[in-house]
């Protein structure tokens, strides 16, 4: 065999030690799939709310604030790493296999098992590496304050949570659940954020008095406590720096549009040359690459934010650093830093319709950047994941 197979064979001794979900030996009924999916989501949500034992502090600015949504992670909880290990390992293995650096024959069962094992092993190693880096970087307090015992305990908790996510994703991928674990966890985290920002009972002092964070709660609170109804509606729909009703309605509208277009597909008839009269079909979705371009684009931007923040805090007077991004602490977002200049500002979505009207160039630049980046990632992903027209034609032969 080729050199690529020798690389995969290095994983073979570890397969017996890796956690694995057995493939279903029967067809799983839809009702059971729903139950498995609900259980997986319940475990994920519990881990997302379970605080890490032994941490000293999680106050102050969060350097990974901009990555939390797309990585389905919650700061200071067992699910601190989110889906980072499994997404990173999956992307790396797909790129290696798609670019033929590692030769994989998907028609050979052993190759598929070795590739899955390599992805799982890499995911666990990434979880261990990130857990150690988080602790040593002082995200939960210095190691001296934590103590060696607590530091090791935090690393174990983060690694164990990473393994749980890998197993839950494998459970859903092997036909026990509905859809992909990665997409499901991201969607769950986003839905949780939407519900919280719509109905959050937390009060925030914005300079105009105490306001509820939740857009819907704030609307009814203002209607009950204020007399000028026109001004109240304007404030509830267009208030700055806090979730407003316009944001909520726009989110629901986009959600409905995506669901509508998700059903669009072209069904190509497929005829066999060897067996006359035998005909099948090959459906091609309008969203052929699904949410992968968005995940890649968001990961790119989030990492750029992270690097820009680190450089700006240390070298705020440097011209090139300011060109990459200028940051300012926002009084309305729990001490988080927001971009106010440079490239980081222009690749950030406008905060409101009023912001778009006041800065049309910013809105246009973001729109062009978003479409161009997603188009580029979509084309690249099709090539490296083996789902291009040429690859599909080979599979159908």
Secondary structure, 3 states (H helix, E strand, C coil): CCHHHHHHHCCHHHHHHCCCCCCCCCCCCHHHHHHHHHHHHHHHHHHHHCECCCCCCCCCCCCCHHHHHHHCCCCCECCCCCCHHHHHHHHHHHHHHHCCCCCCCCCCHHHHHHHHHHHHHHHHHHHHHHHHHHHHCCCCCCHHHHCHHHHHHHHHHHHHHHHHHHHHHHHHHHHHCCCCHHHHHHHHHHHHHHHHHHHCCCEEECCCCEEECCHHHHHHHHHHHCCCHHHHHHHHHHCCCCCCHHHHHHHHHHHHHHHHHHCCEEEEEEECCCCCCCEEEEEEECCCCCCHHHHHHHHHHHHHHHHHHHHHHHCCCCHHHHHHCEEEECCCCCCCEEEEEHHHHHCCCCCCHHHHHHCHHHHHHHHHHHHHHHHHHHHHHHHHCCCCHHHHHHHHC
